[in-house]
């Protein structure tokens, strides 16, 4: 059986590119023949706040994609359609994360379905984190073109059911990438707090910074912020100075190369996800696959991944006082080694296969 995957793949960078690398590898291991069609460019420069869309890591998570698409150029959609038709797939899997791509996804899926190809849309987010008035219309046009939908959290599944009650919608957890697993097994007994990933407003970094003075009044620890700032770094530097925590906060403002990711998680005692809103989190999945406990806000699908008192702690989103109390509790009660061992014992060793199982079941149904 042949499957085409459409989404941003290497040399484009980011979590979905990593995901496509994993998905292609998993499907090939299941004896599928796989084609990956990617983008030449994702966003107009006006809409992209980062330094580059390209992944320059030494560890290349290369899915062998052909880069054709640009979101605002229908001529490239037609070129992709012809390339996919020449491959003659039985199924096409579209990666969905942003309604901006709704016209491309909806149009290309409709063209393919008219030729007898069935389409799956895999939703990393249903709604964008920063919304616009056009999102609803673009979302409905794009996602309604699918035969089947896959979500990565019960929250996203519920959102999809409310919008598309007649669609078949399945939930599967995000998979783990072996390439991001550290070699050693840290006991998580240190005092380093990690915030990891692109810094955008919805990630709630200012909530974490506001919590730090109360944390530091109780114990000695360090906050390490690792990731490229898509929001103004000057704003956060001002907050750090205002809270008087300069000596306890370290900023590494860059896109972290793939080969460096395991060491970043290995050095941490706990990952904090102070998100104001979320659907699910690839960062949390990397942490838990490395037996690193997580303190997260109780929003979206995070509370499905982080089980309070088992593999981490939860707090109300936006509540810096509650976050401070949970961080202090984590260190004072020395929960790191206990939670890390819980993760090690309860983690489903084959969880990374569940998404592939879902796709295989859909394709054979």
ZITADA-V672399 format. One record per residue. N is the residue number from 1. RES is the residue in one letter. SS is DSSP state (hx for helix, st for strand, lp for the rest). BURIAL is + if it has 16 or more other C-alpha atoms within 10 Angstrom, else -. Layout:
n->(N/N)
res->(RES/RES)
ss->(SS/SS)
burial->(BURIAL/BURIAL)
//
This chain:
n->(1/2/3/4/5/6/7/8/9/10/11/12/13/14/15/16/17/18/19/20/21/22/23/24/25/26/27/28/29/30/31/32/33/34/35/36/37/38/39/40/41/42/43/44/45/46/47/48/49/50/51/52/53/54/55/56/57/58/59/60/61/62/63/64/65/66/67/68/69/70/71/72/73/74/75/76/77/78/79/80/81/82/83/84/85/86/87/88/89/90/91/92/93/94/95/96/97/98/99/100/101/102/103/104/105/106/107/108/109/110/111/112/113/114/115/116/117/118/119/120/121/122/123/124/125/126/127/128/129/130/131/132/133/134/135/136/137/138/139/140/141/142/143/144/145/146/147/148/149/150/151/152/153/154/155/156/157/158/159/160/161/162/163/164/165/166/167/168/169/170/171/172/173/174/175/176/177/178/179/180/181/182/183/184/185/186/187/188/189/190/191/192/193/194/195/196/197/198/199/200/201/202/203/204/205/206/207/208/209/210/211/212/213/214/215/216/217/218/219/220/221/222/223/224/225/226/227/228/229/230/231/232/233/234/235/236/237/238/239/240/241/242/243/244/245/246/247/248/249/250/251/252/253/254/255/256/257/258/259/260/261/262/263/264/265/266/267/268/269/270/271/272/273/274/275/276/277/278/279/280/281/282/283/284/285/286/287/288/289/290/291/292/293/294/295/296/297/298/299/300/301/302/303/304/305/306/307/308/309/310/311/312/313/314/315/316/317/318/319/320/321/322/323/324/325/326/327/328/329/330/331/332/333/334/335/336/337/338/339/340/341/342/343/344/345/346/347/348/349/350/351/352/353/354/355/356/357/358/359/360/361/362/363/364/365)
res->(X/X/X/X/X/X/X/X/X/X/X/X/X/X/X/X/X/X/X/X/X/X/X/X/X/X/X/X/X/X/X/X/X/X/X/X/X/X/X/X/X/X/X/X/X/X/X/X/X/X/X/X/X/X/X/X/X/X/X/X/X/X/X/X/X/X/X/X/X/X/X/X/X/X/X/X/X/X/X/X/X/X/X/X/X/X/X/X/X/X/X/X/X/X/X/X/X/X/X/X/X/X/X/X/X/X/X/X/X/X/X/X/X/X/X/X/X/X/X/X/X/X/X/X/X/X/X/X/X/X/X/X/X/X/X/X/X/X/X/X/X/X/X/X/X/X/X/X/X/X/X/X/X/X/X/X/X/X/X/X/X/X/X/X/X/X/X/X/X/X/X/X/X/X/X/X/X/X/X/X/X/X/X/X/X/X/X/X/X/X/X/X/X/X/X/X/X/X/X/X/X/X/X/X/X/X/X/X/X/X/X/X/X/X/X/X/X/X/X/X/X/X/X/X/X/X/X/X/X/X/X/X/X/X/X/X/X/X/X/X/X/X/X/X/X/X/X/X/X/X/X/X/X/X/X/X/X/X/X/X/X/X/X/X/X/X/X/X/X/X/X/X/X/X/X/X/X/X/X/X/X/X/X/X/X/X/X/X/X/X/X/X/X/X/X/X/X/X/X/X/X/X/X/X/X/X/X/X/X/X/X/X/X/X/X/X/X/X/X/X/X/X/X/X/X/X/X/X/X/X/X/X/X/X/X/X/X/X/X/X/X/X/X/X/X/X/X/X/X/X/X/X/X/X/X/X/X/X/X/X/X/X/X/X/X)
ss->(lp/st/st/st/st/st/lp/lp/lp/lp/lp/st/lp/lp/hx/hx/hx/hx/hx/hx/hx/hx/hx/hx/hx/hx/hx/hx/hx/lp/lp/lp/st/st/st/st/st/st/st/st/st/lp/lp/lp/hx/hx/hx/lp/lp/lp/lp/lp/lp/st/lp/lp/lp/lp/lp/lp/lp/lp/lp/lp/lp/st/st/st/st/st/lp/lp/lp/hx/hx/hx/hx/hx/hx/hx/hx/hx/hx/hx/hx/hx/hx/lp/lp/lp/st/st/st/st/st/st/lp/lp/hx/hx/hx/hx/hx/hx/hx/hx/hx/hx/hx/hx/hx/hx/hx/hx/lp/lp/lp/st/st/st/st/st/st/lp/lp/lp/lp/lp/lp/lp/lp/lp/lp/lp/hx/hx/hx/hx/hx/hx/hx/hx/hx/lp/lp/lp/lp/st/st/st/st/lp/lp/hx/hx/hx/hx/hx/hx/hx/hx/hx/hx/lp/lp/lp/lp/st/st/st/st/lp/lp/lp/lp/lp/lp/hx/hx/hx/lp/lp/lp/lp/lp/lp/lp/lp/lp/lp/lp/st/st/st/st/st/lp/lp/st/lp/hx/hx/hx/lp/hx/hx/hx/hx/hx/hx/hx/hx/hx/hx/hx/hx/lp/lp/lp/lp/lp/st/st/st/st/st/lp/lp/st/lp/lp/lp/hx/hx/hx/hx/hx/hx/hx/hx/hx/hx/hx/lp/lp/hx/hx/hx/st/st/st/st/lp/lp/lp/lp/lp/hx/hx/hx/hx/hx/hx/hx/hx/hx/lp/lp/lp/st/st/st/st/lp/lp/lp/lp/lp/lp/lp/lp/hx/hx/hx/hx/hx/hx/hx/hx/lp/lp/lp/lp/st/st/st/st/lp/lp/lp/lp/hx/hx/hx/hx/lp/lp/st/lp/lp/lp/st/st/st/st/lp/lp/lp/lp/hx/hx/hx/hx/hx/hx/hx/hx/hx/hx/hx/hx/hx/lp/lp/hx/hx/hx/hx/hx/hx/hx/hx/hx/hx/hx/hx/lp/lp/lp/lp/hx/hx/hx/hx/hx/hx/hx/hx/hx/hx/hx/hx/hx/hx/lp)
burial->(-/+/+/+/+/+/+/+/+/+/+/+/+/+/+/+/+/+/+/+/+/+/+/+/-/+/+/-/-/-/-/-/-/+/+/+/+/+/+/+/+/+/+/-/-/-/-/-/-/-/-/-/+/-/+/+/-/-/-/+/+/+/+/+/+/+/+/+/+/+/+/+/-/-/-/+/+/+/-/+/+/-/-/+/-/-/-/+/+/-/+/+/+/+/+/+/+/+/+/+/+/+/+/+/+/+/+/+/+/+/+/+/+/-/-/-/+/+/+/+/+/+/+/+/+/+/+/+/+/-/-/-/-/-/+/-/-/+/+/+/+/+/+/+/+/+/+/+/+/+/+/+/+/+/+/+/+/-/-/+/-/-/-/-/-/-/-/-/+/+/+/+/+/+/+/+/+/-/-/+/+/+/-/-/-/+/+/+/+/+/+/+/+/+/+/+/+/+/+/+/+/-/+/+/+/+/+/+/+/+/+/+/+/+/+/-/-/-/-/-/+/+/+/+/+/+/+/+/+/-/-/-/-/-/-/+/-/-/+/+/-/-/-/-/+/-/-/+/+/-/-/-/+/-/+/+/-/+/-/-/+/+/-/+/+/+/+/+/+/+/+/+/+/+/+/+/+/+/+/+/+/+/+/+/+/+/+/+/+/+/+/+/+/+/+/+/+/+/+/+/+/+/+/-/+/+/+/+/-/+/+/+/+/+/+/+/+/+/+/+/+/+/+/+/-/+/+/+/-/+/+/-/-/-/+/+/+/+/+/+/+/+/+/+/-/-/-/-/-/-/-/+/+/-/+/+/-/-/+/-/-/+/+/-/-)
//
